[in-house]
Amino acid sequence: MLENSFGLIFFLKVPRHESKIRTVYFRITVDGIPKEASTRRQWDLERWNQKTERAVGTKENAKSLNFFLDSLTSKIHDIKTEILYSGKPITSQKIMDYVMGRITPRVKVLEEFQKHNDELEALVGNGYTGATLERFNITKNHVSNFIKFKYNANDFEFAYLDLEFVKDLEFYLRSVRKCSNNTTLKYIANFKKIVIRALDKEIIEKDPFKSFKGKKTKIVKKPISAKELAELEAHQFSIERLSIVRDIFVFQCYTGLAYIDAYQLTSADIKDGVDGKPWIISERQKTNSTAKIPLLPHAARILEKYKDHPLCIKRGTLLPVYSNQKMNGYLKEIAILCGFPFPLNTHMARRTFGSTVTLNNNVPINVVKELLGHSSVKQTEAYAITEQATIGREMSILNQKLNPHRHGISQKDLTTLEKLEKEIQLIKNNYNTNY
């Protein structure tokens, strides 16, 4: 919002006791409301020109005072411009507060965001991954572009950050950037971490996210079924790279390892478990939790197949895993060749392990939680997508438990039994009525 009027003047204030040496004051006026303060500089009345509002003469002290007044003028105009770009109303009191240092130093959003990202970059490989850094860099770029789009500025002061800014950022991501609901909320969540950091550092006093509400759209990320997994394992590929990617995907399906953990798997991660058989016991890259997974025969055969692969020998790993981008690209080709009506991706293998391979084969959910390295059962519940065949099997068992006397009886005998039950019930009803 533009101010209706703005004025700045310098003058010598008349002291209580008449004197030629007076203090230089400045007065800021916005919309007719004046605020004045001392520059703490003194000057001779006879060497002052009120028309130019500057000291008269070529002496060094005159030049020094005029340079100071020019610098203060520039500072005041810069402050006015920054407030203007922030979209907040300009007042003489607000400008004066900044000039006199009564407001906390103006920490900028993008400056603080960059500090966070620089610190994060230094910690990559020590509790954080490059993917996490990339997400925050992308979020910072979105916030930067939004500030330019909305305020025509290169940065934005934390002091002016409010709910309106957050809502406008959300709208910008949805409308201008064409982000989906969940993607938008992920970027907002990343930005919120920077705001919480500013709150902790007492850069701002109020949380602009306090009244912000955002609800993610629930997306069911399905695993592949047991039938589809069997088809995938049996499919013969004429291209070697597709066979390799298929085998790695299947390995993930039988171990639940995330892409990065499969990529980094080494012989040191294969150890004897409590049962004396080979287990995968390694630190998960994402959570730093320890993965303890018995090595199923399907997975063991794949490790044996690639133990002498040139890429494995070169890297000192157990599997010749490609980059995540290439893996997902090749998996899309594989899905088409197998006739699947959906694309495959590396994370789908982990979901297949959690649902199709374990939960659907009656492995208790608390055990699956440990196999997947989840911190809570609630995380694992998102993987509990039950196949239709499993539902049918479980309902059949339930039906037998609820009607044990009907199990194993022919249809003819079942009809006779139902008639007898009705006659018995009729006799009971007549007895209750008569007595």
C-alpha positions as a Python dict, from the first residue, in 0.01 Angstrom:
ca = {
    (1, 'M'): (0, 0, 0),
    (2, 'L'): (151, 335, -106),
    (3, 'E'): (164, 622, 141),
    (4, 'N'): (-32, 935, 53),
    (5, 'S'): (258, 1164, 137),
    (6, 'F'): (614, 1137, 260),
    (7, 'G'): (845, 1407, 383),
    (8, 'L'): (1194, 1427, 530),
    (9, 'I'): (1362, 1744, 655),
    (10, 'F'): (1671, 1832, 860),
    (11, 'F'): (1677, 2134, 1088),
    (12, 'L'): (1854, 2288, 1384),
    (13, 'K'): (1642, 2271, 1694),
    (14, 'V'): (1625, 2573, 1919),
    (15, 'P'): (1772, 2484, 2260),
    (16, 'R'): (1624, 2588, 2595),
    (17, 'H'): (1902, 2837, 2644),
    (18, 'E'): (1969, 3059, 2345),
    (19, 'S'): (2291, 2952, 2172),
    (20, 'K'): (2443, 2959, 1824),
    (21, 'I'): (2542, 2590, 1860),
    (22, 'R'): (2236, 2377, 1807),
    (23, 'T'): (2153, 2007, 1761),
    (24, 'V'): (2070, 1880, 1412),
    (25, 'Y'): (1732, 1706, 1406),
    (26, 'F'): (1543, 1520, 1134),
    (27, 'R'): (1167, 1489, 1090),
    (28, 'I'): (984, 1214, 899),
    (29, 'T'): (625, 1284, 798),
    (30, 'V'): (386, 1026, 652),
    (31, 'D'): (22, 1111, 581),
    (32, 'G'): (62, 1429, 782),
    (33, 'I'): (189, 1251, 1094),
    (34, 'P'): (539, 1372, 1194),
    (35, 'K'): (803, 1193, 1399),
    (36, 'E'): (1133, 1362, 1479),
    (37, 'A'): (1459, 1266, 1646),
    (38, 'S'): (1807, 1398, 1709),
    (39, 'T'): (2100, 1306, 1486),
    (40, 'R'): (2321, 1368, 1792),
    (41, 'R'): (2526, 1605, 1580),
    (42, 'Q'): (2567, 1975, 1667),
    (43, 'W'): (2626, 2268, 1432),
    (44, 'D'): (2667, 2640, 1425),
    (45, 'L'): (2347, 2828, 1331),
    (46, 'E'): (2542, 3081, 1125),
    (47, 'R'): (2690, 2804, 908),
    (48, 'W'): (2357, 2634, 830),
    (49, 'N'): (2134, 2677, 521),
    (50, 'Q'): (1778, 2572, 598),
    (51, 'K'): (1679, 2584, 230),
    (52, 'T'): (1930, 2314, 138),
    (53, 'E'): (1911, 2159, 488),
    (54, 'R'): (2288, 2124, 491),
    (55, 'A'): (2595, 2279, 647),
    (56, 'V'): (2752, 2575, 469),
    (57, 'G'): (3119, 2594, 378),
    (58, 'T'): (3403, 2387, 244),
    (59, 'K'): (3572, 2305, 570),
    (60, 'E'): (3624, 1942, 661),
    (61, 'N'): (3369, 1944, 945),
    (62, 'A'): (3100, 2079, 709),
    (63, 'K'): (3177, 1813, 451),
    (64, 'S'): (3167, 1545, 721),
    (65, 'L'): (2824, 1655, 851),
    (66, 'N'): (2676, 1679, 500),
    (67, 'F'): (2807, 1333, 413),
    (68, 'F'): (2645, 1197, 730),
    (69, 'L'): (2310, 1364, 646),
    (70, 'D'): (2324, 1230, 288),
    (71, 'S'): (2388, 879, 420),
    (72, 'L'): (2100, 906, 668),
    (73, 'T'): (1871, 1030, 389),
    (74, 'S'): (1966, 730, 174),
    (75, 'K'): (1910, 492, 467),
    (76, 'I'): (1563, 633, 538),
    (77, 'H'): (1460, 600, 173),
    (78, 'D'): (1589, 241, 163),
    (79, 'I'): (1384, 156, 472),
    (80, 'K'): (1076, 316, 316),
    (81, 'T'): (1128, 115, -3),
    (82, 'E'): (1167, -214, 186),
    (83, 'I'): (846, -154, 380),
    (84, 'L'): (672, -66, 54),
    (85, 'Y'): (785, -391, -112),
    (86, 'S'): (669, -592, 188),
    (87, 'G'): (312, -483, 118),
    (88, 'K'): (273, -337, 468),
    (89, 'P'): (146, 16, 537),
    (90, 'I'): (415, 280, 577),
    (91, 'T'): (403, 499, 887),
    (92, 'S'): (641, 761, 1020),
    (93, 'Q'): (668, 569, 1348),
    (94, 'K'): (767, 246, 1172),
    (95, 'I'): (1039, 419, 970),
    (96, 'M'): (1165, 598, 1280),
    (97, 'D'): (1179, 271, 1476),
    (98, 'Y'): (1402, 118, 1210),
    (99, 'V'): (1627, 423, 1191),
    (100, 'M'): (1671, 437, 1567),
    (101, 'G'): (1736, 62, 1596),
    (102, 'R'): (1426, -9, 1804),
    (103, 'I'): (1334, -300, 1577),
    (104, 'T'): (1533, -624, 1560),
    (105, 'P'): (1782, -627, 1270),
    (106, 'R'): (1594, -705, 953),
    (107, 'V'): (1668, -1071, 894),
    (108, 'K'): (1561, -1180, 547),
    (109, 'V'): (1374, -1502, 466),
    (110, 'L'): (1594, -1620, 180),
    (111, 'E'): (1913, -1530, 366),
    (112, 'E'): (1809, -1750, 658),
    (113, 'F'): (1688, -2021, 418),
    (114, 'Q'): (2032, -2026, 251),
    (115, 'K'): (2206, -2050, 591),
    (116, 'H'): (1992, -2355, 667),
    (117, 'N'): (2071, -2516, 333),
    (118, 'D'): (2444, -2447, 371),
    (119, 'E'): (2441, -2617, 710),
    (120, 'L'): (2243, -2906, 564),
    (121, 'E'): (2493, -2946, 280),
    (122, 'A'): (2777, -2974, 533),
    (123, 'L'): (2587, -3260, 701),
    (124, 'V'): (2517, -3465, 387),
    (125, 'G'): (2646, -3814, 457),
    (126, 'N'): (2635, -3747, 830),
    (127, 'G'): (2266, -3793, 909),
    (128, 'Y'): (2129, -3632, 594),
    (129, 'T'): (2114, -3733, 228),
    (130, 'G'): (2172, -3539, -91),
    (131, 'A'): (1804, -3592, -175),
    (132, 'T'): (1701, -3401, 139),
    (133, 'L'): (1929, -3112, 45),
    (134, 'E'): (1785, -3108, -307),
    (135, 'R'): (1429, -3085, -171),
    (136, 'F'): (1517, -2782, 40),
    (137, 'N'): (1703, -2616, -249),
    (138, 'I'): (1398, -2661, -472),
    (139, 'T'): (1172, -2521, -199),
    (140, 'K'): (1398, -2216, -157),
    (141, 'N'): (1385, -2153, -532),
    (142, 'H'): (1003, -2167, -523),
    (143, 'V'): (990, -1921, -231),
    (144, 'S'): (1238, -1691, -407),
    (145, 'N'): (1034, -1693, -730),
    (146, 'F'): (716, -1628, -530),
    (147, 'I'): (869, -1322, -360),
    (148, 'K'): (971, -1182, -700),
    (149, 'F'): (627, -1264, -845),
    (150, 'K'): (426, -1120, -555),
    (151, 'Y'): (641, -835, -422),
    (152, 'N'): (885, -761, -705),
    (153, 'A'): (1165, -799, -452),
    (154, 'N'): (1474, -1015, -412),
    (155, 'D'): (1399, -1106, -51),
    (156, 'F'): (1143, -1059, 226),
    (157, 'E'): (1182, -958, 589),
    (158, 'F'): (1089, -1214, 854),
    (159, 'A'): (934, -930, 1054),
    (160, 'Y'): (655, -904, 796),
    (161, 'L'): (595, -1276, 755),
    (162, 'D'): (232, -1359, 833),
    (163, 'L'): (-52, -1597, 751),
    (164, 'E'): (-132, -1401, 435),
    (165, 'F'): (220, -1467, 303),
    (166, 'V'): (181, -1842, 367),
    (167, 'K'): (-161, -1860, 201),
    (168, 'D'): (-40, -1658, -98),
    (169, 'L'): (260, -1890, -131),
    (170, 'E'): (30, -2192, -126),
    (171, 'F'): (-192, -2037, -394),
    (172, 'Y'): (113, -1949, -606),
    (173, 'L'): (240, -2309, -594),
    (174, 'R'): (-100, -2446, -694),
    (175, 'S'): (-188, -2192, -963),
    (176, 'V'): (135, -2056, -1114),
    (177, 'R'): (361, -2358, -1054),
    (178, 'K'): (77, -2609, -1117),
    (179, 'C'): (181, -2827, -820),
    (180, 'S'): (-56, -3096, -695),
    (181, 'N'): (-211, -3066, -349),
    (182, 'N'): (34, -3305, -182),
    (183, 'T'): (340, -3158, -358),
    (184, 'T'): (230, -2808, -257),
    (185, 'L'): (196, -2912, 107),
    (186, 'K'): (541, -3077, 99),
    (187, 'Y'): (699, -2748, -14),
    (188, 'I'): (498, -2560, 250),
    (189, 'A'): (617, -2809, 516),
    (190, 'N'): (980, -2755, 410),
    (191, 'F'): (934, -2378, 433),
    (192, 'K'): (769, -2417, 774),
    (193, 'K'): (1091, -2575, 904),
    (194, 'I'): (1274, -2253, 817),
    (195, 'V'): (1008, -2051, 999),
    (196, 'I'): (1032, -2274, 1309),
    (197, 'R'): (1408, -2223, 1296),
    (198, 'A'): (1347, -1844, 1294),
    (199, 'L'): (1114, -1880, 1594),
    (200, 'D'): (1377, -2080, 1783),
    (201, 'K'): (1638, -1812, 1706),
    (202, 'E'): (1388, -1544, 1821),
    (203, 'I'): (1405, -1374, 1481),
    (204, 'I'): (1024, -1362, 1490),
    (205, 'E'): (784, -1381, 1784),
    (206, 'K'): (466, -1519, 1625),
    (207, 'D'): (422, -1833, 1415),
    (208, 'P'): (255, -1739, 1082),
    (209, 'F'): (160, -2105, 1038),
    (210, 'K'): (-47, -2112, 1359),
    (211, 'S'): (-381, -2083, 1178),
    (212, 'F'): (-274, -2247, 852),
    (213, 'K'): (-464, -2563, 765),
    (214, 'G'): (-361, -2803, 493),
    (215, 'K'): (-489, -3153, 436),
    (216, 'K'): (-306, -3402, 218),
    (217, 'T'): (-495, -3603, -39),
    (218, 'K'): (-480, -3968, 57),
    (219, 'I'): (-316, -4163, -224),
    (220, 'V'): (-321, -4541, -216),
    (221, 'K'): (20, -4654, -339),
    (222, 'K'): (-46, -5013, -434),
    (223, 'P'): (213, -5290, -438),
    (224, 'I'): (220, -5553, -709),
    (225, 'S'): (21, -5868, -638),
    (226, 'A'): (163, -6219, -584),
    (227, 'K'): (48, -6313, -935),
    (228, 'E'): (216, -6008, -1090),
    (229, 'L'): (535, -6072, -893),
    (230, 'A'): (543, -6429, -1023),
    (231, 'E'): (490, -6307, -1381),
    (232, 'L'): (769, -6055, -1341),
    (233, 'E'): (1011, -6318, -1210),
    (234, 'A'): (927, -6559, -1494),
    (235, 'H'): (948, -6306, -1777),
    (236, 'Q'): (1239, -6352, -2017),
    (237, 'F'): (1403, -6026, -2132),
    (238, 'S'): (1623, -6009, -2440),
    (239, 'I'): (1796, -5693, -2312),
    (240, 'E'): (2048, -5751, -2032),
    (241, 'R'): (1997, -5418, -1857),
    (242, 'L'): (1626, -5493, -1819),
    (243, 'S'): (1702, -5835, -1673),
    (244, 'I'): (1939, -5675, -1421),
    (245, 'V'): (1687, -5408, -1319),
    (246, 'R'): (1411, -5670, -1289),
    (247, 'D'): (1633, -5885, -1064),
    (248, 'I'): (1719, -5590, -840),
    (249, 'F'): (1351, -5495, -816),
    (250, 'V'): (1261, -5854, -725),
    (251, 'F'): (1543, -5856, -469),
    (252, 'Q'): (1387, -5548, -309),
    (253, 'C'): (1048, -5721, -313),
    (254, 'Y'): (1190, -6004, -101),
    (255, 'T'): (1399, -5789, 133),
    (256, 'G'): (1211, -5459, 166),
    (257, 'L'): (1532, -5260, 110),
    (258, 'A'): (1492, -4906, -18),
    (259, 'Y'): (1676, -4811, -338),
    (260, 'I'): (1974, -4647, -165),
    (261, 'D'): (2015, -4941, 76),
    (262, 'A'): (2014, -5191, -212),
    (263, 'Y'): (2263, -4969, -397),
    (264, 'Q'): (2504, -4963, -101),
    (265, 'L'): (2465, -5327, 6),
    (266, 'T'): (2802, -5497, 60),
    (267, 'S'): (2920, -5838, 175),
    (268, 'A'): (2981, -5688, 521),
    (269, 'D'): (2604, -5644, 552),
    (270, 'I'): (2538, -6020, 519),
    (271, 'K'): (2576, -6179, 862),
    (272, 'D'): (2457, -6484, 1051),
    (273, 'G'): (2128, -6416, 1225),
    (274, 'V'): (1996, -6560, 1551),
    (275, 'D'): (1886, -6872, 1362),
    (276, 'G'): (2235, -6927, 1219),
    (277, 'K'): (2117, -6841, 865),
    (278, 'P'): (2223, -6544, 648),
    (279, 'W'): (2057, -6214, 734),
    (280, 'I'): (2091, -5860, 599),
    (281, 'I'): (2204, -5655, 898),
    (282, 'S'): (2291, -5298, 798),
    (283, 'E'): (2229, -4932, 878),
    (284, 'R'): (1944, -4778, 679),
    (285, 'Q'): (2060, -4466, 494),
    (286, 'K'): (1739, -4268, 547),
    (287, 'T'): (1673, -4323, 917),
    (288, 'N'): (2005, -4453, 1055),
    (289, 'S'): (1807, -4743, 1204),
    (290, 'T'): (1944, -5097, 1177),
    (291, 'A'): (1780, -5324, 920),
    (292, 'K'): (1765, -5691, 1026),
    (293, 'I'): (1615, -5901, 750),
    (294, 'P'): (1639, -6279, 706),
    (295, 'L'): (1765, -6354, 354),
    (296, 'L'): (1486, -6539, 172),
    (297, 'P'): (1589, -6796, -96),
    (298, 'H'): (1462, -6573, -381),
    (299, 'A'): (1688, -6288, -267),
    (300, 'A'): (1984, -6519, -195),
    (301, 'R'): (1972, -6657, -552),
    (302, 'I'): (1991, -6305, -696),
    (303, 'L'): (2295, -6220, -482),
    (304, 'E'): (2464, -6539, -599),
    (305, 'K'): (2385, -6451, -962),
    (306, 'Y'): (2564, -6115, -947),
    (307, 'K'): (2854, -6189, -712),
    (308, 'D'): (3104, -6172, -1001),
    (309, 'H'): (2944, -5889, -1198),
    (310, 'P'): (3209, -5634, -1311),
    (311, 'L'): (3019, -5336, -1165),
    (312, 'C'): (2985, -5512, -828),
    (313, 'I'): (3355, -5590, -820),
    (314, 'K'): (3446, -5233, -917),
    (315, 'R'): (3224, -5074, -650),
    (316, 'G'): (3262, -5343, -385),
    (317, 'T'): (2884, -5396, -368),
    (318, 'L'): (2660, -5702, -403),
    (319, 'L'): (2426, -5571, -672),
    (320, 'P'): (2490, -5379, -998),
    (321, 'V'): (2234, -5109, -920),
    (322, 'Y'): (2200, -4821, -1166),
    (323, 'S'): (2114, -4462, -1072),
    (324, 'N'): (1764, -4415, -930),
    (325, 'Q'): (1660, -4220, -1240),
    (326, 'K'): (1775, -4498, -1474),
    (327, 'M'): (1620, -4766, -1253),
    (328, 'N'): (1279, -4601, -1264),
    (329, 'G'): (1311, -4538, -1639),
    (330, 'Y'): (1394, -4902, -1710),
    (331, 'L'): (1120, -5021, -1473),
    (332, 'K'): (865, -4836, -1684),
    (333, 'E'): (988, -5031, -1989),
    (334, 'I'): (964, -5355, -1790),
    (335, 'A'): (605, -5280, -1686),
    (336, 'I'): (505, -5230, -2049),
    (337, 'L'): (679, -5550, -2164),
    (338, 'C'): (508, -5747, -1885),
    (339, 'G'): (169, -5603, -1979),
    (340, 'F'): (113, -5433, -1643),
    (341, 'P'): (-153, -5157, -1660),
    (342, 'F'): (58, -4941, -1424),
    (343, 'P'): (419, -4816, -1409),
    (344, 'L'): (677, -4971, -1179),
    (345, 'N'): (916, -4774, -959),
    (346, 'T'): (1181, -4865, -705),
    (347, 'H'): (969, -4780, -400),
    (348, 'M'): (689, -5010, -518),
    (349, 'A'): (920, -5303, -443),
    (350, 'R'): (943, -5201, -79),
    (351, 'R'): (564, -5178, -60),
    (352, 'T'): (536, -5520, -222),
    (353, 'F'): (757, -5666, 49),
    (354, 'G'): (551, -5498, 321),
    (355, 'S'): (216, -5610, 180),
    (356, 'T'): (229, -5895, -72),
    (357, 'V'): (530, -6087, 59),
    (358, 'T'): (488, -6047, 436),
    (359, 'L'): (149, -5921, 562),
    (360, 'N'): (-49, -6124, 308),
    (361, 'N'): (139, -6434, 421),
    (362, 'N'): (29, -6379, 782),
    (363, 'V'): (353, -6224, 908),
    (364, 'P'): (240, -6013, 1211),
    (365, 'I'): (242, -5640, 1148),
    (366, 'N'): (474, -5572, 1442),
    (367, 'V'): (731, -5806, 1281),
    (368, 'V'): (688, -5634, 943),
    (369, 'K'): (745, -5301, 1120),
    (370, 'E'): (1086, -5422, 1236),
    (371, 'L'): (1173, -5568, 894),
    (372, 'L'): (1094, -5237, 724),
    (373, 'G'): (1276, -5035, 990),
    (374, 'H'): (969, -4826, 1071),
    (375, 'S'): (959, -4627, 1395),
    (376, 'S'): (590, -4705, 1454),
    (377, 'V'): (323, -4954, 1348),
    (378, 'K'): (125, -4659, 1208),
    (379, 'Q'): (387, -4625, 933),
    (380, 'T'): (357, -4994, 853),
    (381, 'E'): (-22, -4977, 836),
    (382, 'A'): (12, -4767, 520),
    (383, 'Y'): (168, -5075, 357),
    (384, 'A'): (-112, -5307, 468),
    (385, 'I'): (-297, -5320, 137),
    (386, 'T'): (-456, -5663, 136),
    (387, 'E'): (-508, -5861, -184),
    (388, 'Q'): (-857, -5975, -283),
    (389, 'A'): (-754, -6341, -261),
    (390, 'T'): (-634, -6289, 95),
    (391, 'I'): (-962, -6122, 190),
    (392, 'G'): (-1155, -6418, 46),
    (393, 'R'): (-938, -6668, 233),
    (394, 'E'): (-967, -6488, 564),
    (395, 'M'): (-1345, -6442, 531),
    (396, 'S'): (-1381, -6814, 455),
    (397, 'I'): (-1193, -6896, 776),
    (398, 'L'): (-1411, -6651, 967),
    (399, 'N'): (-1725, -6808, 823),
    (400, 'Q'): (-1613, -7152, 942),
    (401, 'K'): (-1545, -7014, 1292),
    (402, 'L'): (-1886, -6844, 1312),
    (403, 'N'): (-2071, -7152, 1175),
    (404, 'P'): (-1871, -7456, 1284),
    (405, 'H'): (-2174, -7692, 1275),
    (406, 'R'): (-2229, -7614, 906),
    (407, 'H'): (-1874, -7691, 793),
    (408, 'G'): (-1852, -8009, 585),
    (409, 'I'): (-2232, -8053, 547),
    (410, 'S'): (-2382, -8110, 200),
    (411, 'Q'): (-2628, -7863, 55),
    (412, 'K'): (-2918, -8112, 93),
    (413, 'D'): (-2838, -8180, 457),
    (414, 'L'): (-2785, -7807, 519),
    (415, 'T'): (-3139, -7734, 387),
    (416, 'T'): (-3286, -8005, 617),
    (417, 'L'): (-3087, -7864, 912),
    (418, 'E'): (-3221, -7514, 846),
    (419, 'K'): (-3583, -7650, 839),
    (420, 'L'): (-3531, -7828, 1171),
    (421, 'E'): (-3388, -7509, 1324),
    (422, 'K'): (-3697, -7316, 1214),
    (423, 'E'): (-3934, -7584, 1359),
    (424, 'I'): (-3744, -7578, 1690),
    (425, 'Q'): (-3765, -7201, 1701),
    (426, 'L'): (-4143, -7217, 1628),
    (427, 'I'): (-4195, -7465, 1917),
    (428, 'K'): (-3996, -7233, 2148),
    (429, 'N'): (-4208, -6935, 2045),
    (430, 'N'): (-4537, -7129, 2106),
    (431, 'Y'): (-4407, -7242, 2445),
    (432, 'N'): (-4318, -6887, 2546),
    (433, 'T'): (-4661, -6761, 2430),
    (434, 'N'): (-4861, -7029, 2620),
    (435, 'Y'): (-4655, -7021, 2939),
}
